[in-house]
């Protein structure tokens, strides 16, 4: 591994990933790829780092049985920054622990480069973990912590020393190598935990909400740092988080989980722009939900009529047949206000204006009732129109803004 | 200007008040420790001073002391004055008893550690609700007197005791195995008496152990044995040190156990000292022996603590 990328740290924005760009553009997974019992067909056969096949994990016995994972299947590619995203209790950490080997699946297989590792103990898997609590050994120095894995693998002393020095440099902790882990800050502990897990050069690095204990600024720094480390090491990262923003900015692909199931697997753009179901749309980013009636369908686009008789063209996920009363989802930034209510697709009264600095949120009380519709407008020096609360306004949608989703 | 002056004045006043408060609370804290200090002073330090003084006096013929300075008690620990030519002859009798007591105490400590560690580990890894029950079970022996429990051991291991009778009835042996009044009996009694003192501090250390560290070590390719030696044992060192001290020191001065199970034949330090105040009627010698024991323990402690505290070294 080289330190070549050191100075051109990629911003955490999505498209600026030349080295792994193929994951970002073009190849989209089929919608709902990791759904229910469906076994994923790998797009690049043999290039999967991890394949999870029909894994179930049940905790407890008898009446107290809880299925933490309900028949999950997913493929994670080599060199990928893959994120398991979901609310707490959705099973994302359970899945990570199964891959690490701290727990064993009730049913199903976990393949690492084609070999079933599900029955192996953690110390026989070429997989390392960065723990949420870091779990650094308090009785060892920073350098001893980083060298621990290599030492356990029985590497020669010279090799361990060289590798520890390399890792210390990689995470910029050379100056503190002789410190005890209790004598360094949270952010520094985080770096040591990363270096310790990367030192044995695992095939896959598992990260269990590693940034959740850090304050906002440090977290942003570490996000960039993590991306840099993944660039430089070329190791597959499996990242667990409940923070949708973190998932969107860092991942090559995301698996959205809920209640022990994977709802959707896709690139951040896929997940955000084309959510497969209502939960995904609701969990990731802000979303408006609008009731409507399907009038006609043609080639994956439905024409939906609002109560006001206005119609809109809305896409819908593959394998879903919307009919009758449906819910439309529209992202706040995919809609705009017009001063003349008649010119909008729907209309209402401005109930609230919330200023966020970079943009302004307009809460519109729709004429047809229901929840307030939120329009996000990016602020600029030359905003042409200023609105006041109580004004009658129209709402226009960008092309392709609305989607019909399963509830 | 005025506001600044005012605020600085009030600030310094506040600081003064704070300093006063700290001083008062420090005084109050010292006051709170007074009862304990009094008890330790009257019943701990004062007797020690008396022992010190007595050890440099001459024994009275029927017990007690005569107020006359002498170092005979210390000389008698290693030498015996010949009645006829008044020369000092090296007699290692007491020394042998001391060394044997040390050996008993060391063996007791090591075996207690070997038995206690897995026990404490087992307890610490139970679900939290169960753990208190295990602690309760471990403390059951404390509910009755050590003397009674030691007598009970006597009934189990004596020639017509439970074990011998059972073995005889089963035909495993044809004459009883002598266990009572042997070194084995003393060792057994010591192990039984002091095992809980090892288990409890070990348990309290292991209970606080962050088992995520164990997971982290497994994750970093450590086998179960390596996890034990490199993570669990180093991190439970405080419990190991405390347990060893709590077993070694009282085991060294054990009195009841060797008296009953050793039958007065196999003496330990405690019995030896007791003898000087009883049938031996040599109080200064008893005092000297007690102080020599104390000095030996202090020296041993000093080296033990110095080697076990501080940095844990690896390599």
HADDOCK unambig.tbl for C-alpha pairs under 7 A between the chains (distance, minus, plus):
assign (segid A and resid 122 and name CA) (segid B and resid 218 and name CA) 5.71 0.50 0.50
assign (segid A and resid 122 and name CA) (segid B and resid 219 and name CA) 5.13 0.50 0.50
assign (segid A and resid 123 and name CA) (segid B and resid 218 and name CA) 5.12 0.50 0.50
assign (segid A and resid 123 and name CA) (segid B and resid 219 and name CA) 5.39 0.50 0.50
assign (segid A and resid 123 and name CA) (segid B and resid 220 and name CA) 6.31 0.50 0.50
assign (segid A and resid 123 and name CA) (segid B and resid 221 and name CA) 3.84 0.50 0.50
assign (segid A and resid 123 and name CA) (segid B and resid 222 and name CA) 5.90 0.50 0.50
assign (segid A and resid 123 and name CA) (segid B and resid 223 and name CA) 6.39 0.50 0.50
assign (segid A and resid 124 and name CA) (segid B and resid 221 and name CA) 6.54 0.50 0.50
assign (segid A and resid 128 and name CA) (segid B and resid 219 and name CA) 5.87 0.50 0.50
assign (segid A and resid 128 and name CA) (segid B and resid 220 and name CA) 6.59 0.50 0.50
assign (segid A and resid 129 and name CA) (segid B and resid 219 and name CA) 6.78 0.50 0.50
assign (segid A and resid 135 and name CA) (segid B and resid 212 and name CA) 6.07 0.50 0.50
assign (segid A and resid 135 and name CA) (segid B and resid 213 and name CA) 5.23 0.50 0.50
assign (segid A and resid 135 and name CA) (segid B and resid 216 and name CA) 6.41 0.50 0.50
assign (segid A and resid 136 and name CA) (segid B and resid 213 and name CA) 6.92 0.50 0.50
assign (segid A and resid 137 and name CA) (segid B and resid 213 and name CA) 6.56 0.50 0.50
assign (segid A and resid 139 and name CA) (segid B and resid 235 and name CA) 7.00 0.50 0.50
assign (segid A and resid 139 and name CA) (segid B and resid 312 and name CA) 6.65 0.50 0.50
assign (segid A and resid 148 and name CA) (segid B and resid 220 and name CA) 6.99 0.50 0.50
assign (segid A and resid 149 and name CA) (segid B and resid 220 and name CA) 4.44 0.50 0.50
assign (segid A and resid 149 and name CA) (segid B and resid 221 and name CA) 5.92 0.50 0.50
assign (segid A and resid 152 and name CA) (segid B and resid 221 and name CA) 5.69 0.50 0.50
assign (segid A and resid 152 and name CA) (segid B and resid 222 and name CA) 5.32 0.50 0.50
assign (segid A and resid 153 and name CA) (segid B and resid 221 and name CA) 6.30 0.50 0.50
